[in-house]
Amino acid sequence: MSSPYSGATPVGTPQGYADPAASAGQQNYAAEYSGNMAAPTTEEGRPDVEGVSVGQLIGEVAKDMSTLMRQELELAKVELKAEAKKAGTGAGLFGAAGFAGYMMIVFLSVALWWALSHLVGHSWSALIVAVLWGVIAAVTGLMGKKKFQQVNPKPERTVETLQQVPGALKPN
């Protein structure tokens, strides 16, 4: 038995969340996928629940809360998946750039070693080049550590919408 207070999604309405990248220009992402929440109202603006039992109303509230929690979990999954995809693409590009840079560094190091060998000998020139690369490795390692500490794995939009739930449960 359906009540006039039902927040169920009509047949044919898309279920779940869309890809956030596809709807980047939209402001209220969750509201578009929350279903038909409009209920008939009285002249005072309150839901028209005449003839509906308290048990049915509590059942509707429980069903709406369950739907809300499922939607929040789905939103969190979509957000984390999108962030992981961006991080994976960035890591792949960094890997390709790193390999190309490595090849360049190998050949420049050999050239520097050969050039220095005319001034101080082969052994000392190799040691000088190795120390230079050790300093560069230490500096870039510290910079990389600093950048990884700036990564934010928290799903911001999910946290924001979950903070609105307690206020929505309070009576007006």
Disulfide bonds with the S-S distance in Angstrom:
none
